[in-house]
Amino acid sequence: MTTPLWPGYTGGQRLTAAALQAGQHMIVTKTANTDRASTTTLADDPDLTFTVAAGAVYAIEFFLHYACTTAAGFKTAWDVPSGASGNKGVQGPGSSATDGSANNISMRSGVHGFSTTVAYGSRNSANNQCLAYEEALITTSVAGVIAIQWAQNSSNATASRVGAGSWARCLRVS
């Protein structure tokens, strides 16, 4: 099924700056690292978040540059508005991956509910980063926030990090 992209311009419509901007991707970036130590409690990333409207469909992508030790690990889930429907696709190092050069890491690839916790592996370093990619097509019923949540998989005094250069993209499609 093919559906026209939102906002569905019509012939004769006056194109304003706001109307043209409505059909563009929203992109957010991390300009500084966010570190979390000694916590397994998932919390929204302070930078990788979008405000969305009710009764809309969004294509969302998160590109996470993260670092953690094998002992701490790294896990994610999504914060979405109440009643949102869809599933997230995930790709990244498997939860037991620990290759320091990131050259021979076993990968995970799956589809999960938004609140499902996804654990990723490491490069066995607090500084060498890995990449996790998560995406979804989300239908909202109420307005709210879509954000990537993350924490350590096991509480550890050495911080896990979502690094500067991580980014996310959101496009309203209907």
C-alpha positions as CSV (number, residue, x, y, z in Angstrom):
1,M,0.0,0.0,0.0
2,T,1.3,3.4,-0.9
3,T,0.2,6.4,1.1
4,P,1.2,10.0,0.5
5,L,3.7,11.5,2.8
6,W,2.4,13.9,5.4
7,P,1.5,16.8,5.2
8,G,-0.1,16.1,1.8
9,Y,0.2,19.4,0.0
10,T,-2.7,20.2,-2.4
11,G,-2.9,22.1,-5.7
12,G,-3.3,25.8,-5.2
13,Q,-2.1,25.6,-1.5
14,R,0.0,28.5,-0.3
15,L,3.3,27.1,0.7
16,T,4.6,28.7,3.8
17,A,7.8,28.1,5.7
18,A,5.9,26.2,8.3
19,A,4.2,24.0,5.7
20,L,7.5,23.1,4.0
21,Q,9.2,22.4,7.4
22,A,6.4,20.1,8.4
23,G,7.4,17.5,5.8
24,Q,11.1,17.5,6.7
25,H,13.0,15.1,9.0
26,M,13.6,16.2,12.5
27,I,17.2,15.3,13.5
28,V,18.7,15.5,16.9
29,T,22.3,15.0,17.8
30,K,24.5,14.5,20.9
31,T,27.2,17.2,21.0
32,A,28.6,15.8,24.4
33,N,28.9,12.4,26.0
34,T,26.3,11.3,28.5
35,D,27.8,8.9,31.2
36,R,25.8,6.7,33.6
37,A,27.5,4.7,36.4
38,S,26.1,2.3,39.0
39,T,22.6,2.2,37.6
40,T,20.5,-0.4,35.8
41,T,17.4,1.9,35.8
42,L,16.5,2.9,32.2
43,A,16.1,6.6,31.7
44,D,15.5,8.8,28.6
45,D,18.7,10.1,26.9
46,P,18.7,13.9,27.5
47,D,19.4,14.6,23.8
48,L,17.8,11.8,21.7
49,T,14.1,12.6,22.1
50,F,11.2,13.9,19.9
51,T,7.9,15.5,20.7
52,V,5.1,13.9,18.6
53,A,1.5,14.6,17.8
54,A,-1.6,12.5,18.5
55,G,-3.0,10.4,15.7
56,A,0.1,10.4,13.5
57,V,2.6,7.9,12.1
58,Y,6.3,8.5,12.5
59,A,9.4,6.7,11.1
60,I,12.1,6.9,13.8
61,E,15.8,5.9,13.8
62,F,18.4,6.0,16.6
63,F,22.1,5.7,15.9
64,L,23.8,5.1,19.2
65,H,27.6,5.3,19.6
66,Y,28.0,3.7,23.0
67,A,30.8,2.5,25.2
68,C,30.8,0.2,28.2
69,T,32.9,-2.4,30.0
70,T,32.0,-6.1,29.8
71,A,31.1,-6.0,33.5
72,A,28.7,-3.1,33.0
73,G,27.1,-3.7,29.7
74,F,24.6,-1.6,27.9
75,K,20.8,-1.9,27.5
76,T,18.0,0.1,25.8
77,A,14.3,0.5,25.6
78,W,12.0,3.1,24.1
79,D,9.8,5.7,25.9
80,V,6.7,6.2,23.7
81,P,3.3,7.9,24.2
82,S,0.6,5.8,25.9
83,G,-1.2,3.6,23.4
84,A,1.4,3.9,20.7
85,S,1.6,0.9,18.4
86,G,4.3,-0.7,16.3
87,N,7.5,-2.6,17.0
88,K,11.2,-1.6,17.0
89,G,13.9,-3.3,15.0
90,V,17.3,-3.5,16.6
91,Q,20.9,-4.3,15.4
92,G,24.1,-4.2,17.3
93,P,26.7,-6.3,19.1
94,G,25.2,-9.4,20.7
95,S,24.9,-9.3,24.5
96,S,27.9,-11.6,25.0
97,A,30.2,-9.8,22.4
98,T,33.5,-8.6,23.8
99,D,36.0,-8.3,20.9
100,G,38.2,-5.3,21.7
101,S,38.8,-4.4,18.0
102,A,35.1,-4.8,17.1
103,N,36.3,-6.9,14.2
104,N,34.7,-10.3,15.0
105,I,31.6,-9.4,17.1
106,S,28.6,-11.6,17.0
107,M,25.6,-9.4,16.2
108,R,22.0,-9.3,17.4
109,S,19.2,-8.5,15.0
110,G,15.5,-8.6,16.1
111,V,12.1,-7.0,16.3
112,H,10.7,-6.2,19.8
113,G,8.0,-4.2,21.5
114,F,9.0,-0.7,22.4
115,S,9.3,-1.4,26.2
116,T,11.3,-4.6,25.7
117,T,14.8,-4.2,27.1
118,V,17.5,-5.0,24.6
119,A,21.0,-5.8,26.0
120,Y,24.1,-5.2,23.8
121,G,27.7,-6.4,24.1
122,S,30.8,-4.3,24.4
123,R,34.3,-3.9,23.1
124,N,35.5,-4.6,26.7
125,S,36.4,-0.9,27.1
126,A,34.9,2.2,28.7
127,N,36.2,4.3,25.8
128,N,36.1,2.2,22.6
129,Q,32.6,2.7,21.1
130,C,30.2,0.3,19.5
131,L,27.2,1.1,17.3
132,A,23.6,0.1,18.0
133,Y,20.9,1.0,15.5
134,E,17.2,0.9,16.4
135,E,14.3,1.9,14.2
136,A,10.5,1.8,14.1
137,L,7.3,2.9,12.4
138,I,5.2,4.2,15.3
139,T,1.5,5.1,15.3
140,T,0.5,7.4,18.1
141,S,-2.9,7.8,19.6
142,V,-2.0,10.7,22.0
143,A,0.7,13.4,21.8
144,G,3.9,12.9,23.8
145,V,7.6,12.1,23.7
146,I,9.5,9.4,21.9
147,A,13.0,8.8,23.4
148,I,15.6,6.2,23.6
149,Q,16.1,5.0,27.2
150,W,19.3,3.4,28.3
151,A,21.3,2.2,31.3
152,Q,24.0,-0.3,32.4
153,N,23.0,-3.9,32.0
154,S,24.7,-4.7,35.4
155,S,25.4,-2.0,37.9
156,N,29.1,-1.0,37.8
157,A,31.1,2.0,39.1
158,T,32.7,2.4,35.6
159,A,30.3,4.5,33.6
160,S,28.6,3.4,30.4
161,R,28.4,6.1,27.8
162,V,26.3,7.2,24.9
163,G,28.8,9.3,23.0
164,A,28.9,12.6,21.2
165,G,28.1,12.0,17.6
166,S,25.1,9.8,18.3
167,W,22.0,11.0,16.5
168,A,18.4,10.3,15.8
169,R,16.0,11.0,12.9
170,C,12.2,11.3,13.0
171,L,9.9,11.8,10.0
172,R,6.1,12.2,10.2
173,V,4.6,10.1,7.4
174,S,0.9,10.6,8.0
